[in-house]
């Protein structure tokens, strides 16, 4: 198996209000078992590199992902779907800060208890199995923005 770290362009939505930007999302090789008792080589992304305050040494357990295969109203899935990586386990156990960038995108629709939190990384895949990552570009931004504008975070936080 190829042991080198490959990277792909992804869109970072920083939580501190800076504008979204392209980042180089590193991936490392990993082998997983499939249903037929064979092993498949794939690549594990490392979005935690861009997630401030994430628990250290947790690897992929510190973040989760959400698939974006179509926008509301579409009757066909994207040929190159998106995957949103978001932090779930902070260093100190406290909630991540509200993502100001997404908050601005959502405007009056924003609700804090359903808000996206922390730095969010959006990558793009070529296959429905989500094993073949490809470069995203800022041309993908309007599609991702549209999705974030109308969708709450998969993780909700109780009102304080």
N, C-alpha and C positions, 0 to 999 in steps of 0.2 A: 504494500500500500504506500502511496505517495505521502510522506510525512511532512511536507512543507505546508506552511500557512498560506492559504490563498485568501485574497480579500476581494470584496465586491462593493460597489458604491451603494450606499443606502442614505435615506433622508433622516436627519436628526431633528427632532422637535425639542429644543432645550426648555426646561421648566422655568428658567429665569426670565423668559420673555424675549430673549434674543431671537432673531428670525431663523427659520429652518435653514439648514445647510446640508450639503453632501458630505458624508464621512466615508472612510474606508473601513468596512465591516470585515474583520478578520474571521476566517473559518479554519477549523482544524479537522483532520481526518478522524473518522470514527467508524467502527464496524458494528452493525446491529443485526440481530437475528430476525429473519422473516418467518412467515407462517409455514414455510416448507422446509424448516430445519436447515436452511442454508444461511450464510452470512452475506450481507450487502454492505459495501463500502459507501459511505456518504460523508457529508461535511457538517460539522457542528458550528453554528455561528456563535460569536462572542459579543453580543450587544452590551454585556455588563461593563465593558471597557468605557462605554459612554454614559453609564448610569451613576450619577452622583449619589452618595450616601448608601449605596447598595451594600449588603452584608458581604464582607470579604471572605474569600476562600470557599464560597458556596457554589461557584460555577453556575450551571444552568438552573440550580434550585432557587437562586435569588431573583429570577425573572420568569415571566410567563409570556405566552404569545396569543395573538388573536388573528384569525384568518379573515382576509377581505377578498372574497371571490367574486363579488358583484356589488353594484350600487343599488339602492332601492329603486324599484321600477324596471330594472333590467331583466329581460327574460332569458339571457344567456350569460354564462360566467365569463370572466376575463380569461383570455388565453394565457396571460402572464399575471397570475394573482399576486396579491400583496400579503405580507405578514407583519403585524405590528408587535414589536417586543416592548414590554413595559415592566418596570421593577415591582416586586411584591414583598421583598424581605430587606428591610433597612438595617443598618448597622446598630442602631439604638432601639429598634422595635417601634419607633414612632412612625406615623404615616408620612409618606413622601409629600413634598410640597405640591400644591396644585400646579399643573402645567399652564403657565400664563399664556403661552403661545396658543394652545388649544382653547383656552378660555376665551381669548380674543376671537378666535375663529367661530366659536359657538355663539358669541354675542349674548343676546337676551335669552337664548335657549339654555344657557349654562346653569347647571344646578350643582352646587359644591359636593353634595353627598354622592353624586354620580360622575364627578369630574375625573378626567385623566390626570394622573399624578406622576411626578418625576420626569426624567428625560425619556422620550419615546423614540425608538429607532424603527424605521419602516424599510423593509427589504422587499425584493421582488423575486418571484420564482417562475420557472419555466414549465414545470409539470405539476399536475394535480397532486402528486405524491409529496410535494414540497421538499424534494431532495436535490434539486438542481437550481441553485441560486444564480441570478443574473444581475447585471448592473441596473440600478434604478437611476433616474436622472431628475432634474428639476422639472422636466416635462411631465413627470408623474405627479408632481405636487398638486395640481388642481383636482385630480381624482382623489388623492388621499385627503386633501382639504375638504372636499365634498363629503367624504365618508365621515371624517371627524366632526364636521359641522352637525351632522344628524345622528350621531351615535355616541352614547355614553360609554364610559369605561366599563369593561367587564367586571371590574372590582369596585364595589360600592363601599363607602366609608360612612359609618353612622354619624349623624349630625352631632356636633359638640355642644 
